[in-house]
Amino acid sequence: MALLVGLWFVLDGAITIRYGSVQTPHEFVSEAESEAMLRMQILHTVHRALRESD
């Protein structure tokens, strides 16, 4: 298992060196960050209310 993890890090580093790191954030994070957080808060509130109800 440790060998696979080590191999993963080596390959990831080699790809990062060859192609460079990603500079553009994903559209989910860049455009709708506040909307996503609001939806997660609403979902948490609804989940808590359903869990506490009979």
C-alpha distance matrix in Angstrom:
0.0 3.8 5.3 5.2 6.4 8.7 9.9 10.7 12.7 14.4 15.5 16.6 18.6 20.1 21.3 22.7 24.6 25.9 27.1 27.4 26.3 27.6 30.9 32.1 30.8 30.2 33.5 32.3 32.1 35.0 37.7 37.4 35.6 38.5 39.0 35.4 35.5 38.8 37.5 34.5 37.0 39.4 36.7 35.7 39.4 39.9 36.9 38.1 41.6 40.6 38.5 41.5 44.1 45.3
3.8 0.0 3.8 5.4 5.1 6.1 8.5 9.8 10.7 12.3 14.2 15.3 16.6 18.4 20.0 21.0 22.6 24.4 25.8 25.8 24.8 26.5 29.6 31.2 30.1 30.0 33.4 32.5 31.8 34.5 37.5 37.4 35.4 38.3 39.2 35.6 35.5 39.0 38.1 35.1 37.4 40.0 37.6 36.4 40.1 41.0 38.1 39.1 42.8 42.0 39.9 42.8 45.5 46.9
5.3 3.8 0.0 3.8 5.5 5.1 6.1 8.5 10.0 10.5 12.2 14.1 15.3 16.4 18.3 19.9 21.0 22.4 24.2 24.7 24.2 26.1 29.5 31.2 30.5 30.3 33.9 33.3 32.8 35.3 38.3 38.5 36.7 39.8 40.6 37.2 37.4 40.9 39.9 37.1 39.7 42.2 39.8 38.9 42.6 43.4 40.6 41.9 45.5 44.6 42.7 45.7 48.3 49.7
5.2 5.4 3.8 0.0 3.8 5.4 5.0 6.1 8.7 9.8 10.5 12.0 14.1 15.2 16.4 18.1 19.9 20.9 22.2 22.9 22.2 23.7 27.2 28.6 27.8 27.3 30.8 30.1 29.9 32.5 35.3 35.5 33.9 37.1 37.7 34.2 34.7 38.2 36.9 34.3 37.1 39.4 36.9 36.3 40.1 40.7 38.0 39.5 43.0 42.0 40.4 43.5 46.0 47.4
6.4 5.1 5.5 3.8 0.0 3.8 5.4 5.0 6.4 8.7 10.0 10.5 12.3 14.3 15.4 16.4 18.4 20.0 21.1 21.1 20.0 21.6 24.8 26.3 25.3 25.2 28.7 28.0 27.3 30.0 33.0 33.1 31.3 34.3 35.2 31.8 32.0 35.5 34.6 31.9 34.5 37.1 34.8 33.9 37.7 38.6 36.0 37.3 40.9 40.2 38.5 41.5 44.1 45.8
8.7 6.1 5.1 5.4 3.8 0.0 3.8 5.4 5.2 6.3 8.7 9.9 10.6 12.4 14.4 15.3 16.6 18.4 20.1 20.1 19.5 21.7 24.9 26.8 26.3 26.6 30.3 29.9 29.0 31.3 34.5 35.0 33.1 36.3 37.4 34.1 34.3 38.0 37.3 34.6 37.1 39.9 37.8 36.9 40.7 41.7 39.2 40.5 44.1 43.6 41.9 44.8 47.5 49.3
9.9 8.5 6.1 5.0 5.4 3.8 0.0 3.8 5.5 5.1 6.1 8.4 9.8 10.5 12.3 14.1 15.3 16.5 18.2 18.9 18.8 20.8 24.3 26.2 25.9 26.0 29.6 29.6 29.1 31.2 34.3 35.0 33.5 36.8 37.7 34.5 35.1 38.7 37.8 35.4 38.2 40.7 38.5 38.1 41.8 42.7 40.2 41.8 45.3 44.6 43.2 46.2 48.8 50.5
10.7 9.8 8.5 6.1 5.0 5.4 3.8 0.0 3.8 5.5 5.3 6.0 8.5 9.9 10.6 12.1 14.2 15.4 16.4 16.8 16.2 17.8 21.3 22.9 22.4 22.4 26.0 25.8 25.4 27.6 30.6 31.2 29.8 33.1 34.0 30.7 31.4 35.0 34.1 31.8 34.6 37.1 35.0 34.7 38.4 39.2 37.0 38.6 42.1 41.4 40.2 43.3 45.7 47.5
12.7 10.7 10.0 8.7 6.4 5.2 5.5 3.8 0.0 3.8 5.5 5.1 6.0 8.5 9.9 10.4 12.1 14.1 15.3 15.1 14.3 16.5 19.7 21.8 21.4 22.0 25.7 25.7 24.7 26.7 30.0 30.8 29.1 32.4 33.6 30.6 30.9 34.6 34.1 31.8 34.4 37.2 35.4 34.8 38.5 39.7 37.5 39.0 42.5 42.2 40.9 43.8 46.4 48.5
14.4 12.3 10.5 9.8 8.7 6.3 5.1 5.5 3.8 0.0 3.8 5.5 5.2 6.2 8.7 9.9 10.6 12.3 14.3 14.6 14.8 17.4 20.7 23.1 23.3 24.1 27.8 28.2 27.3 28.9 32.3 33.4 31.8 35.3 36.5 33.6 34.2 37.9 37.4 35.2 37.9 40.6 38.8 38.4 42.1 43.2 41.2 42.7 46.2 45.8 44.6 47.5 50.1 52.1
15.5 14.2 12.2 10.5 10.0 8.7 6.1 5.3 5.5 3.8 0.0 3.8 5.4 5.0 6.2 8.5 9.8 10.5 12.1 13.2 13.6 15.8 19.3 21.3 21.8 22.1 25.8 26.4 25.9 27.5 30.6 31.8 30.7 34.3 35.2 32.3 33.3 36.9 36.2 34.3 37.2 39.7 37.9 37.8 41.5 42.4 40.4 42.2 45.6 45.1 44.1 47.2 49.6 51.6
16.6 15.3 14.1 12.0 10.5 9.9 8.4 6.0 5.1 5.5 3.8 0.0 3.8 5.5 5.2 6.1 8.6 9.9 10.6 10.8 10.4 12.4 16.0 18.0 18.2 18.7 22.5 23.1 22.3 23.9 27.1 28.3 27.0 30.6 31.7 28.9 29.8 33.4 32.9 31.0 33.9 36.5 34.9 34.8 38.5 39.5 37.7 39.4 42.8 42.5 41.6 44.6 47.1 49.2
18.6 16.6 15.3 14.1 12.3 10.6 9.8 8.5 6.0 5.2 5.4 3.8 0.0 3.8 5.5 5.0 6.1 8.6 10.0 9.6 9.8 12.7 15.8 18.5 19.2 20.4 24.2 25.0 23.8 25.0 28.4 29.9 28.4 31.9 33.4 30.8 31.5 35.2 35.0 33.1 35.8 38.6 37.2 37.0 40.6 41.9 40.2 41.7 45.1 45.1 44.1 47.0 49.6 51.8
20.1 18.4 16.4 15.2 14.3 12.4 10.5 9.9 8.5 6.2 5.0 5.5 3.8 0.0 3.8 5.4 5.1 6.1 8.6 9.5 11.0 13.9 17.1 19.7 20.9 22.0 25.6 26.8 25.9 26.9 30.2 31.9 30.8 34.4 35.7 33.2 34.2 37.8 37.5 35.8 38.7 41.3 39.8 39.9 43.5 44.6 42.9 44.7 48.0 47.8 47.0 49.9 52.4 54.6
21.3 20.0 18.3 16.4 15.4 14.4 12.3 10.6 9.9 8.7 6.2 5.2 5.5 3.8 0.0 3.8 5.4 5.1 5.9 7.5 8.8 11.0 14.5 16.7 18.0 18.8 22.3 23.7 23.2 24.0 27.1 28.9 28.2 31.9 32.9 30.5 31.8 35.3 34.9 33.5 36.5 38.9 37.5 37.8 41.4 42.4 40.9 42.9 46.0 45.8 45.2 48.3 50.5 52.8
22.7 21.0 19.9 18.1 16.4 15.3 14.1 12.1 10.4 9.9 8.5 6.1 5.0 5.4 3.8 0.0 3.8 5.5 5.4 4.8 5.5 8.5 11.6 14.4 15.7 17.2 20.8 22.3 21.2 21.7 25.1 27.1 26.0 29.6 31.1 28.8 29.9 33.5 33.4 32.0 34.8 37.4 36.3 36.5 40.0 41.2 39.9 41.7 44.8 44.9 44.4 47.2 49.6 52.1
24.6 22.6 21.0 19.9 18.4 16.6 15.3 14.2 12.1 10.6 9.8 8.6 6.1 5.1 5.4 3.8 0.0 3.8 5.8 5.4 7.8 11.2 13.7 16.8 18.7 20.5 24.0 25.7 24.4 24.7 28.1 30.2 29.2 32.8 34.4 32.3 33.2 36.8 36.9 35.6 38.2 41.0 40.0 40.1 43.5 44.8 43.6 45.2 48.5 48.6 48.0 50.8 53.3 55.8
25.9 24.4 22.4 20.9 20.0 18.4 16.5 15.4 14.1 12.3 10.5 9.9 8.6 6.1 5.1 5.5 3.8 0.0 3.8 5.9 9.1 11.8 14.4 17.1 19.3 20.8 24.0 26.1 25.3 25.3 28.5 30.8 30.2 33.9 35.2 33.2 34.5 38.0 37.9 36.8 39.6 42.1 41.0 41.5 44.9 46.0 44.8 46.7 49.8 49.8 49.4 52.3 54.6 57.0
27.1 25.8 24.2 22.2 21.1 20.1 18.2 16.4 15.3 14.3 12.1 10.6 10.0 8.6 5.9 5.4 5.8 3.8 0.0 3.8 6.8 8.6 11.2 13.6 16.0 17.4 20.5 22.8 22.1 22.0 25.0 27.4 27.1 30.8 32.0 30.1 31.7 35.0 34.9 34.0 37.0 39.3 38.4 39.0 42.4 43.4 42.4 44.5 47.4 47.4 47.3 50.2 52.3 54.8
27.4 25.8 24.7 22.9 21.1 20.1 18.9 16.8 15.1 14.6 13.2 10.8 9.6 9.5 7.5 4.8 5.4 5.9 3.8 0.0 3.8 6.6 8.7 11.8 14.1 16.2 19.4 21.6 20.3 20.1 23.4 25.8 25.1 28.7 30.3 28.5 29.7 33.2 33.4 32.5 35.1 37.7 37.0 37.4 40.7 42.0 41.2 42.9 46.0 46.2 46.0 48.8 51.1 53.7
26.3 24.8 24.2 22.2 20.0 19.5 18.8 16.2 14.3 14.8 13.6 10.4 9.8 11.0 8.8 5.5 7.8 9.1 6.8 3.8 0.0 3.8 6.2 9.3 11.0 13.2 16.7 18.4 16.9 16.9 20.4 22.6 21.7 25.2 26.9 25.1 26.1 29.6 29.9 28.9 31.5 34.1 33.5 33.8 37.0 38.5 37.6 39.3 42.3 42.7 42.5 45.2 47.5 50.2
27.6 26.5 26.1 23.7 21.6 21.7 20.8 17.8 16.5 17.4 15.8 12.4 12.7 13.9 11.0 8.5 11.2 11.8 8.6 6.6 3.8 0.0 3.8 5.8 7.6 9.7 13.0 15.0 13.8 13.6 16.9 19.3 18.6 22.3 23.7 22.0 23.4 26.7 26.9 26.2 29.0 31.4 30.8 31.5 34.6 35.9 35.3 37.2 40.0 40.4 40.4 43.1 45.2 48.0
30.9 29.6 29.5 27.2 24.8 24.9 24.3 21.3 19.7 20.7 19.3 16.0 15.8 17.1 14.5 11.6 13.7 14.4 11.2 8.7 6.2 3.8 0.0 3.8 6.5 9.6 12.3 14.6 12.9 11.8 15.1 17.9 17.3 20.7 22.4 21.3 22.5 25.7 26.4 26.0 28.4 30.8 30.7 31.4 34.3 35.8 35.6 37.3 40.0 40.7 40.9 43.4 45.5 48.5
32.1 31.2 31.2 28.6 26.3 26.8 26.2 22.9 21.8 23.1 21.3 18.0 18.5 19.7 16.7 14.4 16.8 17.1 13.6 11.8 9.3 5.8 3.8 0.0 3.8 6.6 8.7 11.4 10.1 8.7 11.7 14.6 14.6 18.0 19.4 18.5 20.1 23.1 23.6 23.6 26.1 28.3 28.2 29.3 32.1 33.3 33.3 35.3 37.7 38.3 38.9 41.4 43.3 46.2
30.8 30.1 30.5 27.8 25.3 26.3 25.9 22.4 21.4 23.3 21.8 18.2 19.2 20.9 18.0 15.7 18.7 19.3 16.0 14.1 11.0 7.6 6.5 3.8 0.0 3.8 6.4 8.2 6.5 6.0 9.4 11.7 11.2 14.8 16.2 15.0 16.5 19.6 20.0 19.8 22.4 24.6 24.5 25.5 28.3 29.6 29.6 31.5 34.0 34.6 35.1 37.6 39.5 42.5
30.2 30.0 30.3 27.3 25.2 26.6 26.0 22.4 22.0 24.1 22.1 18.7 20.4 22.0 18.8 17.2 20.5 20.8 17.4 16.2 13.2 9.7 9.6 6.6 3.8 0.0 3.8 5.4 5.5 6.2 8.6 10.3 10.4 14.2 14.7 13.1 15.3 18.2 18.0 18.0 20.9 22.8 22.3 23.7 26.6 27.4 27.4 29.6 32.0 32.3 33.0 35.6 37.3 40.2
33.5 33.4 33.9 30.8 28.7 30.3 29.6 26.0 25.7 27.8 25.8 22.5 24.2 25.6 22.3 20.8 24.0 24.0 20.5 19.4 16.7 13.0 12.3 8.7 6.4 3.8 0.0 3.8 5.4 5.0 5.7 7.5 9.0 12.4 12.4 11.5 14.2 16.5 16.3 17.0 19.9 21.3 21.2 23.0 25.5 26.2 26.6 29.0 31.0 31.4 32.4 35.0 36.4 39.3
32.3 32.5 33.3 30.1 28.0 29.9 29.6 25.8 25.7 28.2 26.4 23.1 25.0 26.8 23.7 22.3 25.7 26.1 22.8 21.6 18.4 15.0 14.6 11.4 8.2 5.4 3.8 0.0 3.8 5.8 6.1 5.9 6.7 10.2 9.8 8.1 10.9 13.3 12.8 13.3 16.3 17.7 17.4 19.2 21.8 22.5 22.8 25.2 27.2 27.6 28.6 31.2 32.7 35.6
32.1 31.8 32.8 29.9 27.3 29.0 29.1 25.4 24.7 27.3 25.9 22.3 23.8 25.9 23.2 21.2 24.4 25.3 22.1 20.3 16.9 13.8 12.9 10.1 6.5 5.5 5.4 3.8 0.0 3.8 6.0 6.2 5.1 8.9 10.0 8.5 10.1 13.1 13.5 13.5 16.1 18.1 18.3 19.4 22.0 23.3 23.5 25.4 27.7 28.5 29.3 31.6 33.4 36.5
35.0 34.5 35.3 32.5 30.0 31.3 31.2 27.6 26.7 28.9 27.5 23.9 25.0 26.9 24.0 21.7 24.7 25.3 22.0 20.1 16.9 13.6 11.8 8.7 6.0 6.2 5.0 5.8 3.8 0.0 3.8 6.2 6.2 9.5 10.9 10.6 12.3 14.8 15.7 16.3 18.5 20.4 21.0 22.3 24.6 25.9 26.5 28.4 30.4 31.4 32.4 34.6 36.2 39.4
37.7 37.5 38.3 35.3 33.0 34.5 34.3 30.6 30.0 32.3 30.6 27.1 28.4 30.2 27.1 25.1 28.1 28.5 25.0 23.4 20.4 16.9 15.1 11.7 9.4 8.6 5.7 6.1 6.0 3.8 0.0 3.8 5.9 8.4 8.8 9.5 11.8 13.4 14.2 15.7 17.8 19.0 19.9 21.7 23.6 24.6 25.7 27.8 29.4 30.4 31.7 33.8 35.2 38.3
37.4 37.4 38.5 35.5 33.1 35.0 35.0 31.2 30.8 33.4 31.8 28.3 29.9 31.9 28.9 27.1 30.2 30.8 27.4 25.8 22.6 19.3 17.9 14.6 11.7 10.3 7.5 5.9 6.2 6.2 3.8 0.0 3.8 5.6 5.2 5.9 8.6 9.9 10.4 12.1 14.2 15.3 16.2 18.2 19.9 20.9 22.1 24.1 25.7 26.7 28.1 30.2 31.5 34.6
35.6 35.4 36.7 33.9 31.3 33.1 33.5 29.8 29.1 31.8 30.7 27.0 28.4 30.8 28.2 26.0 29.2 30.2 27.1 25.1 21.7 18.6 17.3 14.6 11.2 10.4 9.0 6.7 5.1 6.2 5.9 3.8 0.0 3.8 5.5 5.2 6.3 8.7 10.0 10.7 12.4 14.4 15.4 16.6 18.5 20.1 21.0 22.6 24.5 25.8 26.9 28.8 30.4 33.7
38.5 38.3 39.8 37.1 34.3 36.3 36.8 33.1 32.4 35.3 34.3 30.6 31.9 34.4 31.9 29.6 32.8 33.9 30.8 28.7 25.2 22.3 20.7 18.0 14.8 14.2 12.4 10.2 8.9 9.5 8.4 5.6 3.8 0.0 3.8 5.4 5.1 6.2 8.7 9.9 10.6 12.4 14.2 15.3 16.6 18.4 19.9 21.1 22.7 24.4 25.7 27.2 28.7 32.2
39.0 39.2 40.6 37.7 35.2 37.4 37.7 34.0 33.6 36.5 35.2 31.7 33.4 35.7 32.9 31.1 34.4 35.2 32.0 30.3 26.9 23.7 22.4 19.4 16.2 14.7 12.4 9.8 10.0 10.9 8.8 5.2 5.5 3.8 0.0 3.8 5.5 5.1 6.2 8.6 9.9 10.6 12.2 14.2 15.4 16.5 18.2 19.9 21.1 22.5 24.2 25.8 27.0 30.3
35.4 35.6 37.2 34.2 31.8 34.1 34.5 30.7 30.6 33.6 32.3 28.9 30.8 33.2 30.5 28.8 32.3 33.2 30.1 28.5 25.1 22.0 21.3 18.5 15.0 13.1 11.5 8.1 8.5 10.6 9.5 5.9 5.2 5.4 3.8 0.0 3.8 5.4 5.1 6.2 8.7 9.9 10.5 12.2 14.3 15.3 16.3 18.3 20.0 21.0 22.3 24.3 25.8 28.9
35.5 35.5 37.4 34.7 32.0 34.3 35.1 31.4 30.9 34.2 33.3 29.8 31.5 34.2 31.8 29.9 33.2 34.5 31.7 29.7 26.1 23.4 22.5 20.1 16.5 15.3 14.2 10.9 10.1 12.3 11.8 8.6 6.3 5.1 5.5 3.8 0.0 3.8 5.4 5.1 6.2 8.7 9.8 10.5 12.4 14.3 15.2 16.5 18.4 19.9 20.9 22.6 24.4 27.8
38.8 39.0 40.9 38.2 35.5 38.0 38.7 35.0 34.6 37.9 36.9 33.4 35.2 37.8 35.3 33.5 36.8 38.0 35.0 33.2 29.6 26.7 25.7 23.1 19.6 18.2 16.5 13.3 13.1 14.8 13.4 9.9 8.7 6.2 5.1 5.4 3.8 0.0 3.8 5.4 5.1 6.2 8.6 9.9 10.6 12.4 14.1 15.4 16.6 18.4 19.9 21.3 22.7 26.2
37.5 38.1 39.9 36.9 34.6 37.3 37.8 34.1 34.1 37.4 36.2 32.9 35.0 37.5 34.9 33.4 36.9 37.9 34.9 33.4 29.9 26.9 26.4 23.6 20.0 18.0 16.3 12.8 13.5 15.7 14.2 10.4 10.0 8.7 6.2 5.1 5.4 3.8 0.0 3.8 5.4 5.1 6.1 8.5 9.9 10.5 12.0 14.1 15.3 16.4 18.1 20.0 21.1 24.3
34.5 35.1 37.1 34.3 31.9 34.6 35.4 31.8 31.8 35.2 34.3 31.0 33.1 35.8 33.5 32.0 35.6 36.8 34.0 32.5 28.9 26.2 26.0 23.6 19.8 18.0 17.0 13.3 13.5 16.3 15.7 12.1 10.7 9.9 8.6 6.2 5.1 5.4 3.8 0.0 3.8 5.5 5.0 6.1 8.6 9.9 10.3 12.1 14.2 15.2 16.2 18.3 19.9 23.2
37.0 37.4 39.7 37.1 34.5 37.1 38.2 34.6 34.4 37.9 37.2 33.9 35.8 38.7 36.5 34.8 38.2 39.6 37.0 35.1 31.5 29.0 28.4 26.1 22.4 20.9 19.9 16.3 16.1 18.5 17.8 14.2 12.4 10.6 9.9 8.7 6.2 5.1 5.4 3.8 0.0 3.8 5.4 5.1 6.2 8.7 9.8 10.5 12.4 14.3 15.3 16.6 18.4 21.9
39.4 40.0 42.2 39.4 37.1 39.9 40.7 37.1 37.2 40.6 39.7 36.5 38.6 41.3 38.9 37.4 41.0 42.1 39.3 37.7 34.1 31.4 30.8 28.3 24.6 22.8 21.3 17.7 18.1 20.4 19.0 15.3 14.4 12.4 10.6 9.9 8.7 6.2 5.1 5.5 3.8 0.0 3.8 5.4 5.1 6.2 8.5 9.9 10.6 12.3 14.1 15.4 16.5 20.0
36.7 37.6 39.8 36.9 34.8 37.8 38.5 35.0 35.4 38.8 37.9 34.9 37.2 39.8 37.5 36.3 40.0 41.0 38.4 37.0 33.5 30.8 30.7 28.2 24.5 22.3 21.2 17.4 18.3 21.0 19.9 16.2 15.4 14.2 12.2 10.5 9.8 8.6 6.1 5.0 5.4 3.8 0.0 3.8 5.4 5.1 6.0 8.5 9.9 10.5 12.1 14.2 15.3 18.5
35.7 36.4 38.9 36.3 33.9 36.9 38.1 34.7 34.8 38.4 37.8 34.8 37.0 39.9 37.8 36.5 40.1 41.5 39.0 37.4 33.8 31.5 31.4 29.3 25.5 23.7 23.0 19.2 19.4 22.3 21.7 18.2 16.6 15.3 14.2 12.2 10.5 9.9 8.5 6.1 5.1 5.4 3.8 0.0 3.8 5.5 5.0 6.1 8.6 9.9 10.4 12.2 14.2 17.5
39.4 40.1 42.6 40.1 37.7 40.7 41.8 38.4 38.5 42.1 41.5 38.5 40.6 43.5 41.4 40.0 43.5 44.9 42.4 40.7 37.0 34.6 34.3 32.1 28.3 26.6 25.5 21.8 22.0 24.6 23.6 19.9 18.5 16.6 15.4 14.3 12.4 10.6 9.9 8.6 6.2 5.1 5.4 3.8 0.0 3.8 5.5 5.2 6.2 8.6 9.9 10.7 12.3 15.9
39.9 41.0 43.4 40.7 38.6 41.7 42.7 39.2 39.7 43.2 42.4 39.5 41.9 44.6 42.4 41.2 44.8 46.0 43.4 42.0 38.5 35.9 35.8 33.3 29.6 27.4 26.2 22.5 23.3 25.9 24.6 20.9 20.1 18.4 16.5 15.3 14.3 12.4 10.5 9.9 8.7 6.2 5.1 5.5 3.8 0.0 3.8 5.5 5.1 6.1 8.5 10.0 10.6 13.9
36.9 38.1 40.6 38.0 36.0 39.2 40.2 37.0 37.5 41.2 40.4 37.7 40.2 42.9 40.9 39.9 43.6 44.8 42.4 41.2 37.6 35.3 35.6 33.3 29.6 27.4 26.6 22.8 23.5 26.5 25.7 22.1 21.0 19.9 18.2 16.3 15.2 14.1 12.0 10.3 9.8 8.5 6.0 5.0 5.5 3.8 0.0 3.8 5.5 5.2 6.1 8.6 10.0 13.0
38.1 39.1 41.9 39.5 37.3 40.5 41.8 38.6 39.0 42.7 42.2 39.4 41.7 44.7 42.9 41.7 45.2 46.7 44.5 42.9 39.3 37.2 37.3 35.3 31.5 29.6 29.0 25.2 25.4 28.4 27.8 24.1 22.6 21.1 19.9 18.3 16.5 15.4 14.1 12.1 10.5 9.9 8.5 6.1 5.2 5.5 3.8 0.0 3.8 5.5 5.1 6.2 8.6 12.0
41.6 42.8 45.5 43.0 40.9 44.1 45.3 42.1 42.5 46.2 45.6 42.8 45.1 48.0 46.0 44.8 48.5 49.8 47.4 46.0 42.3 40.0 40.0 37.7 34.0 32.0 31.0 27.2 27.7 30.4 29.4 25.7 24.5 22.7 21.1 20.0 18.4 16.6 15.3 14.2 12.4 10.6 9.9 8.6 6.2 5.1 5.5 3.8 0.0 3.8 5.5 5.2 6.1 9.8
40.6 42.0 44.6 42.0 40.2 43.6 44.6 41.4 42.2 45.8 45.1 42.5 45.1 47.8 45.8 44.9 48.6 49.8 47.4 46.2 42.7 40.4 40.7 38.3 34.6 32.3 31.4 27.6 28.5 31.4 30.4 26.7 25.8 24.4 22.5 21.0 19.9 18.4 16.4 15.2 14.3 12.3 10.5 9.9 8.6 6.1 5.2 5.5 3.8 0.0 3.8 5.5 5.2 8.0
38.5 39.9 42.7 40.4 38.5 41.9 43.2 40.2 40.9 44.6 44.1 41.6 44.1 47.0 45.2 44.4 48.0 49.4 47.3 46.0 42.5 40.4 40.9 38.9 35.1 33.0 32.4 28.6 29.3 32.4 31.7 28.1 26.9 25.7 24.2 22.3 20.9 19.9 18.1 16.2 15.3 14.1 12.1 10.4 9.9 8.5 6.1 5.1 5.5 3.8 0.0 3.8 5.6 7.9
41.5 42.8 45.7 43.5 41.5 44.8 46.2 43.3 43.8 47.5 47.2 44.6 47.0 49.9 48.3 47.2 50.8 52.3 50.2 48.8 45.2 43.1 43.4 41.4 37.6 35.6 35.0 31.2 31.6 34.6 33.8 30.2 28.8 27.2 25.8 24.3 22.6 21.3 20.0 18.3 16.6 15.4 14.2 12.2 10.7 10.0 8.6 6.2 5.2 5.5 3.8 0.0 3.8 6.7
44.1 45.5 48.3 46.0 44.1 47.5 48.8 45.7 46.4 50.1 49.6 47.1 49.6 52.4 50.5 49.6 53.3 54.6 52.3 51.1 47.5 45.2 45.5 43.3 39.5 37.3 36.4 32.7 33.4 36.2 35.2 31.5 30.4 28.7 27.0 25.8 24.4 22.7 21.1 19.9 18.4 16.5 15.3 14.2 12.3 10.6 10.0 8.6 6.1 5.2 5.6 3.8 0.0 3.8
45.3 46.9 49.7 47.4 45.8 49.3 50.5 47.5 48.5 52.1 51.6 49.2 51.8 54.6 52.8 52.1 55.8 57.0 54.8 53.7 50.2 48.0 48.5 46.2 42.5 40.2 39.3 35.6 36.5 39.4 38.3 34.6 33.7 32.2 30.3 28.9 27.8 26.2 24.3 23.2 21.9 20.0 18.5 17.5 15.9 13.9 13.0 12.0 9.8 8.0 7.9 6.7 3.8 0.0
